[in-house]
Amino acid sequence: MTAIDLGKRYRRGWALRGCSFDVPAGRVSALVGPNGAGKSTLMALATGLLRPTDGEIRVLGNRPGTRGTHRKLAFLAQDKPLYRRFTVAEMLRAGRALNTEWDHAYARRLVDEADVDPDARISTLSGGQRTRVALAVALGRRPRILMLDEPLADLDPLAREEVMQTVMSEVAETGMTVMLSSHVLADLDGVCDHLVLLANGRVHLVGDVDDLIAGHRVMIGPRRAGGHGLPPGLVVQARATGRQETVLVKDGGWQDVTGWELIEPNLEELAMAYLRSASPTRPTRAAAEVAAA
Ligand SMILES: Nc1ncnc2c1ncn2[C@@H]1O[C@H](COP(=O)(O)OP(=O)(O)OP(=O)(O)O)[C@@H](O)[C@H]1O
């Protein structure tokens, strides 16, 4: 998936603007951003449900929307659209009727593994069970790209793990590309190998997680009267808690510093620092602690 200077404007203003990024084939990409950042809008553009106002997006080499959703792309929207009056078995049969390429045995196996009764009506399922059925319908198409908008939101911790295992084994088996949005950064760590971080409708960080981690360090040291002394262009975010200061540094900015402990950030720490720096006015617990000290 490639976006070039992509923008989408609604009546109230721009939801996305000047977004350029690549998600190479076979990656599991985390789409991260605060509420209203433009994640669902980006997914709707990628699936062809919306048209760009500016720039373009290409999925599997095509412009989405010119000939409907790409048949090799499956999208699981936040509201998990399913026919509420259908039973689970009827829903899977609808999947078979509506898709030229459909792996019925696989979809059925995913429903069985989720312990969902095939004779139960969709309207009677719990939110988590509905997610599992919607995922079976999405994966039954054996897509080359799977887009998941907040797929884990209504799942208990065990079900979250099971859903991610299902997705990851499909990735390992078929090389499918995945983009998934989530507000729970801890769920993405160790699962996603690529990151697209949106804030205020713009891309603030993008790339392979390993490269992003290698390009940043968390510096931890005692809070100093004169601050950390690094050029602002190298500092993503600095936070003081009590007597300690934590600074996320990029572009090798840590190389000449002394007296600081240096550690590699994980995906969650990296994303949090960029999200905080993109919303500097939003109060954080750390800021509140500093204010109270
Ligand atoms: N159909 C619409 N008409 C007008 N404005 C919209 C529409 N859909 C989204 N927006 C606006 O576009 C911006 C981005 O919304 P979007 O739903 O893409 O964000 P999001 O990152 O998915 O948010 P969340 O995490 O809360 O789901 C928001 O300011 C939102 O109010």
The ligand as an ORCA input file, in Angstrom:
! r2SCAN-3c Opt
* xyz 0 1
  N     -18.240     11.424      7.692
  C     -17.606     12.454      8.258
  N     -18.012     13.722      8.072
  C     -17.366     14.767      8.626
  N     -16.250     14.642      9.395
  C     -15.799     13.392      9.624
  C     -16.447     12.244      9.074
  N     -15.760     11.146      9.468
  C     -14.734     11.592     10.233
  N     -14.764     12.938     10.326
  C     -13.795     13.785     11.040
  O     -12.509     13.486     10.523
  C     -11.539     13.423     11.568
  C     -10.870     12.059     11.568
  O     -11.831     11.089     11.931
  P     -11.528      9.523     11.920
  O     -12.800      8.819     12.275
  O     -10.877      9.164     10.642
  O     -10.464      9.417     13.119
  P      -9.949      8.126     13.921
  O      -8.484      8.291     14.045
  O     -10.449      6.882     13.280
  O     -10.631      8.342     15.341
  P     -11.042      7.264     16.484
  O      -9.771      6.753     17.074
  O     -11.803      8.110     17.449
  O     -11.891      6.197     15.837
  C     -12.276     13.753     12.863
  O     -12.111     15.125     13.132
  C     -13.730     13.450     12.520
  O     -14.604     14.297     13.262
*
